[in-house]
Amino acid sequence: MTALAGPGPVFATLARLFARIAAMAVNLPAPQFLHAVPGVALGVAQAAIKTAGRDDLLVFALDHGAQVAGVFTRNAFCAAPVTLCRQRLGRANDIRALLVNAGNANAATGQGGMDDAIATCTTVAAELGCAPEAVLPFSTGVIGQRLPVARMQAAIPGAVAAARPDGWLDAMRAIMTTDTVPKGATRKVSTSRGEITVTGIAKGVGMICPDMATMLAFIATDAGLDQAATDAALRSAVGESFNCVTVDGDTSTNDACVLIASGASGALIDTTHPDYTVVLEAITAVCTQLAQAVVRDGEGATKFITIEVGGAQSENEARQVAYSVAHSPLVKTAMFASDANWGRIAMAIGKAGVEHLDPSTVSIALDEVMLIEHGQPHPDYREERGSAVVARDEFSIRIGLGRGTAGARIWTCDFSYDYVRINAEYRT
């Protein structure tokens, strides 16, 4: 009898495929429609940046006069495109295009990486007839490798030629890396000057933690925001959304979030205009939906968890406690196992570094089930009640510190076997 062959490439590929199918996002359907934003066109192309046969390059073409604002990672080892974006936005140029690539982060690549970012932006500028300084680059993917500049330059003309206002669905797929679901959100709202549109896309599932926490996110509106209003709206919206999520506590070298205000809907709106609040609420809603989508699709995630902390002396103190719980591997693995191990939550609160925290004033609940009150087990708590909550796809961990009136809310996910597998295989 012939012995069966041992595991080989085919078996390994099938194992990875079945594991990836099993690791689906938590209650996150793929968007089927995103509103076009007048004044913004999007085109994609295949540059074989990491793997062949998929769209991995995206160009945003902006009408003249668009206002652009950006917030970026605070990681000191930031990527070349982040540095170049900051420089170009700081000079208040008339930004006419964004160039985005997936599969290669262009981070930790030295002067060569900066040269590559400039070269690819120059190619986009030549296609659009604008200054190279009017193009902003964005990259995501593997750190420490040079961009395949020649392949990208060969693909850019096709992406520019394909650019169209309704290209959002293709765009959100082109920027994916280990995402299992493309991420997009869209709104239309009425203002005193007529209807305005806000549409956004994002990518990211790992290495997600403020500040600012996403990966890559691009939001556009046809509202006529002036530059100050565009900057203020983005920072406010990010503070309520992307800076309230964490998957694993790691802040990427490439995090970037951009807001484009094309102005195609009419006259300029400043921060004092009554319509500004309406537009800001729509932008914040889109950013919040995208930020939550990132957590729902966290690498290997099976649970979407809201952590609410109240009774703090300040919002910063509440966030400090919330992130201590959200970043605890012991808490996250217990949640994956549907184990209501509240001792781990208490541990994470205690190690958060809150000065003079009195355990006797602390309460902990899982959704409607009170676990701890005044620092000790609630008399009505039963293990089966807590276990029933953490077996849900979505639930809240609610913490009261009993020290003040401030609070904070963040969103996170659990840690599963697949988080380790995905990141172990990231470069293979």
Sequence and secondary structure as in RCSB ss.txt:
>XXXX:A:sequence
MTALAGPGPVFATLARLFARIAAMAVNLPAPQFLHAVPGVALGVAQAAIKTAGRDDLLVFALDHGAQVAGVFTRN
AFCAAPVTLCRQRLGRANDIRALLVNAGNANAATGQGGMDDAIATCTTVAAELGCAPEAVLPFSTGVIGQRLPVA
RMQAAIPGAVAAARPDGWLDAMRAIMTTDTVPKGATRKVSTSRGEITVTGIAKGVGMICPDMATMLAFIATDAGL
DQAATDAALRSAVGESFNCVTVDGDTSTNDACVLIASGASGALIDTTHPDYTVVLEAITAVCTQLAQAVVRDGEG
ATKFITIEVGGAQSENEARQVAYSVAHSPLVKTAMFASDANWGRIAMAIGKAGVEHLDPSTVSIALDEVMLIEHG
QPHPDYREERGSAVVARDEFSIRIGLGRGTAGARIWTCDFSYDYVRINAEYRT
>XXXX:A:secstr
        HHHHHHHHHHHHHHS  SS    S     TTEEEEEE   SSSSSS  EEEEEE TT EEEEEE   
TT  HHHHHHHHHHHTT    EEEEEEEE   S HHHHHHHHHHHHHHHHHHHTS GGGEEEEEEEETT    HH
HHHHHHHHHHHH BTT HHHHHHHT SS SS EEEEEEEEETTEEEEEEEEEE SSS  SSS  SEEEEEE S B
 HHHHHHHHHHHHHHTGGGB SSS   SS EEEEEE  TTSS B TTSHHHHHHHHHHHHHHHHHHHHHHHT TT
   EEEEEEEEESSHHHHHHHHHHHHT HHHHHHHHTT   HHHHHHHHHTT  TT  GGG EEEETTEEEEETT
EE TT  HHHHHHHHTSSEEEEEEE SS SEEEEEEEE   HHHHHHHHTTT 
